[in-house]
Amino acid sequence: MRHEIKKISRIVDELTTLFLKEDTNEVDFSIKRLEDYTVIKIRDHCTHFEDDYIDQLREVFNTQRQCEVEEYYWQLCGEVENDDELTLIGCMIDKAIVEKRDGDLYLELIRYHL
Amino acid sequence: MVVLNKIHERELHKEGKLLILSVFPVAFLLFGLFLCGSVETLVQGMKTILLSPTILITDFLEIGGLGASFVNAAIIGFINLYLLKRYKLRINGLLIAAYMTVLGFAFFGKNVFNILPIYAGGYLYCRYQKISMKNIILIIMFGTALAPIVSEIAFGHPQHLNFGLPLGIGLGVLIGFIIVPLSSHMLKFHDGYNLYNIGFTAGIIGTVFTSVLRSFKMEIQPENILYLDKSSHIASLLAFLFIYLIIVGLALNKDVLNHYGRIFKYKGRTITDFTSLVGYGMTFFNMGIMGLVSLCYVLFVGGVINGPVLAGVFTVVGFAAFGKQPKNCYPIVIGVIGTSLLLGYDLSSTSLIISVLFSTTLAPIAGSYGPLAGLVAGALHIAIVMNIGIVHGGINLYNNGFSGGLVAGFLVPIIDAFRKDD
């Protein structure tokens, strides 16, 4: 895949906007590039998202990766302020762990290098 | 905020989805063969379609006959279905939109000869970038909007066929190569508020190519060849296909009728993939409804169902899987119709009918900013689309997508300037 670093940055950009705008004032990000895949870890402190919404996030982020959608639309990710591109993130990552622990929301997104 | 629905519908495998979509080219093939009557008529019609310059507007129904046009559309449908199967793509809303759009434009502008060089260009791009063709097949399907440039250069000047044929094919390959990076980049201009993004991209490419040709004193003359007979056979076929989609939707999800209102919650801005958000049953149902509404509109204003109108109807049906639903489309359509009436345009003319149908490319503006913004967008769209064709010389089949991109890129920042929220 081309523009790999930029695509990862866009995913982080989109999620930063989502969490700061819709949920909380403190978010931690950690990005680790490994040989075969990249892991993006996010901790959204003191989340106000309801369980139903967290379930929806889990489902959206665990849909099948769709490279054709990614190739066409990745530049929209993180671009718009008043709408989200979570479906697009779902198309750009391979799997996600989404869970709420001790009042914080933890996400671990995995994107394989194709 | 993401809005997913609990979807309770019958499991549908990839082959099942392809089978549902294959009914369209199969119906076109049978319909075309029935109308042709003889092999000679079919061969002559296909030859005329393949050797035509196909510049906007060249209606295949008029130049090649009804039978050959439907057979041409069927062949193009089968080629694209094969590609979807070959590359094992998940049949999502965007691919359904691309498939239906290509199918519709096979009635005016796209034929087997002029789309293949663009696919070849896409293939070369993949080889050059060392990526899978699977990644870009979608963009290339839409990218065949510029297919007329291949035919125009190849057959526009029969006395220069030896020179024109390889040049036309070469230009097609070049377009297939460059359209992938360009299409992705152009999204940023309108932020996904124009659903026909490739139309906007193709408009830019077309403008550049036409300007270069003009600087060499090569003028592309627009055409206006239209089929003008009212055929109840075509209307019946369309009605049958859209009712078929509604039945498929109901068969997959028995709660579609009760839950159809849920689809109105979606703004329609890219990416709004209804197959993921509301399931395949609701998606096919919405496609059928949008198709019937489009067909009824054409018949209500007394329009002719010809090549461009078929393209318009099938594009609406396709994008009903990827963002369009009645609630976000009606303000745009009212804006276009209202402005047209004020300006004294004839609503039954083909150019007006296709402007109304294709104007729904701006549905995300009405969905995101409300009906008033939709009305303004529709009014602007009709003003621009009636004047923009000259810029690209008619080589961009998605002329309304070009106009839609300009309207969205112009209007959205202005609307944003009036917002007071964060």
Interface residues (C-beta under 8 A of the other chain):
Chain A: M1 R2 K21 E22 Y53 Q56 L57 E59 V60 T63 Q64 Q66 C67 E68 V69 E70 E71 Y72 Y73 W74 Q75 L76 E79 V80 E81 N82 D83 D84 E85 L86 T87 L88 G90 C91 L114
Chain B: M1 V2 V3 L4 L89 R90 N92 L94 L95 Q129 I131 S132 K134 N135 I136 I137 L138 I139 V180 S183 S184 H185 L187 K188 D191 G192 K267 R269 T270 I271 T272 D273 S276 L277 S368 D416 R419 D421 D422
